[in-house]
Amino acid sequence: MRYPLVLLVVLLVVAVLLGIAPAYREDWAIENALAALGVLALVLSARRMPLSRISYTLIFAFLLLHELGAHYTYSEVPYDAWFEQLTGETLSARLGFERNHFDRLVHFSYGLLLAYPFRELFVRVAEARGFWGYFFPLDVVMSTSMLYELIEWGAALVMGGDLGQAYLGTQGDVWDAQKDMALATLGAVLALAVTATIHRRFDRDFQRDWAESLRVKDPRPLGEDAIPS
């Protein structure tokens, strides 16, 4: 348990430092509400079901990105200024960006970094095998991305004004929510594709488990005749 404890301490130190003088205090607090609940859930479940080091590391990396976004607000993370200091040219000028894309990076990272921990939960708790061990994590990434966009929309309506716009962070893009969900999905697809490739290479039962997971186990329909049994 030492490794996840070290990650937790580092994360808390980073969160405190970035929380000393955030760009917008109210937005910082709102952005960190869900993150705090997630960290609390990990701490409370660590003894009963500790995750792998890979999962803890991926979650840690995602939360670091989140804390950075919460400090500046996602739409104002000054990566262009940092890149210009290193290269003499902004990243937006080099790639032709017309908006701040840090929020896009984090949504992509949500799928890329958290699909594997979701998969670990399904494999260990629900005993998902074969196809379902990859579909269910992807489904969770997609559904939670949609749920977050709805929460974000509702919170922006309630807060209103500059705070609501800072939290929503669309930057004038009417398709912002759809693009965010698509990027999270793409990140999850990439992560799960890499995981499947590795498992196919080293797991001799990979193809058998995949075929077995798609085999119909009970040919009887689950209708009114099946309910009493």
CORVENMO-V137534 format. One record per residue. PSI is psi in degrees with one decimal (NA if undefined). BURIAL is b if it has 24 or more other ideal C-beta (glycine too) atoms within 12 Angstrom, else e. Layout:
psi: (PSI,PSI)
burial: (BURIAL,BURIAL)
This chain:
psi: (-2.1,-40.8,-52.4,-29.8,-40.9,-44.8,-40.8,-43.7,-46.0,-43.9,-43.7,-40.1,-45.5,-43.4,-40.6,-45.6,-43.1,-12.5,-1.9,-46.4,67.5,162.6,-41.1,107.7,-44.8,-43.9,-39.8,-42.9,-42.7,-42.7,-32.7,-5.6,-52.2,-37.8,-41.2,-39.8,-40.3,-43.9,-40.8,-42.1,-39.7,-40.8,-44.9,-27.7,-3.9,-37.1,-41.5,-40.1,78.8,141.1,171.3,162.2,-35.1,-47.8,-46.0,-38.5,-42.3,-42.7,-42.2,-44.9,-40.8,-42.4,-31.8,-44.5,-41.3,-43.5,-37.5,-44.1,-37.3,-32.8,-46.5,-15.1,141.3,-37.0,-3.6,15.7,121.5,52.4,-27.3,-42.5,-40.2,-43.3,-36.4,-36.0,-31.7,-36.2,-13.1,4.6,142.9,152.5,-35.8,-40.4,-38.7,-38.1,-3.2,27.5,143.4,5.2,168.8,122.5,15.9,-37.5,-36.2,-41.6,-43.7,-38.8,-42.2,-41.8,-29.2,-48.5,-42.8,-40.3,-25.0,-9.4,-40.2,-46.7,-38.9,-41.9,-41.1,-40.8,-45.1,-39.3,-41.9,-33.5,-50.4,-1.9,38.9,134.5,159.9,-132.5,-41.8,-23.5,-13.0,-33.6,-45.5,-44.0,-40.1,-42.0,-40.2,-43.1,-46.4,-45.3,-39.9,-31.1,-43.0,-43.8,-40.2,-40.4,-36.5,-42.3,-44.1,-44.1,-48.0,-42.2,-38.3,-37.0,-40.8,-45.5,-43.7,178.9,-155.6,-36.4,-43.0,-41.9,-36.7,-39.7,-40.0,-46.9,33.5,-23.6,37.2,3.8,114.1,-18.5,20.9,-46.7,-43.7,-40.4,-39.5,-44.4,-38.7,-39.6,-39.4,-41.1,-44.6,-43.5,-41.9,-41.3,-43.9,-45.9,-43.8,-31.3,-42.1,-43.4,-43.9,-38.9,-43.1,-44.6,-38.8,-33.0,-37.9,-15.1,112.7,-21.3,9.0,-54.1,-37.5,-44.4,-39.4,-46.8,-41.8,-34.5,-23.1,-1.2,136.4,119.0,-33.9,111.3,-10.1,135.0,144.8,80.8,-154.9,-25.2,-26.3,-19.8,-47.0,-30.4,NA)
burial: (e,e,e,b,e,e,b,e,e,e,b,e,e,b,b,e,e,b,b,e,e,b,b,b,e,e,b,b,e,b,b,b,e,e,b,e,e,b,b,e,e,b,b,e,e,e,e,e,e,e,b,e,e,e,b,b,e,b,b,b,b,b,b,b,b,b,b,b,b,b,b,b,b,b,b,b,b,e,b,b,e,e,e,e,e,e,e,e,e,e,b,e,e,e,e,e,e,e,b,b,b,b,b,b,b,b,b,b,b,b,b,b,b,b,b,b,b,b,b,b,b,b,b,e,e,e,e,b,b,b,e,e,b,b,b,b,b,b,b,b,b,b,e,b,b,e,e,b,b,e,e,b,e,e,b,b,e,e,e,e,e,e,b,e,b,b,b,b,b,b,b,e,e,e,e,b,b,e,b,b,b,b,b,b,b,b,b,b,b,e,b,b,e,e,b,b,e,e,b,e,e,e,e,e,e,e,e,e,b,e,e,e,b,e,e,e,e,e,e,e,e,e,e,e,e,e,e,e,e)
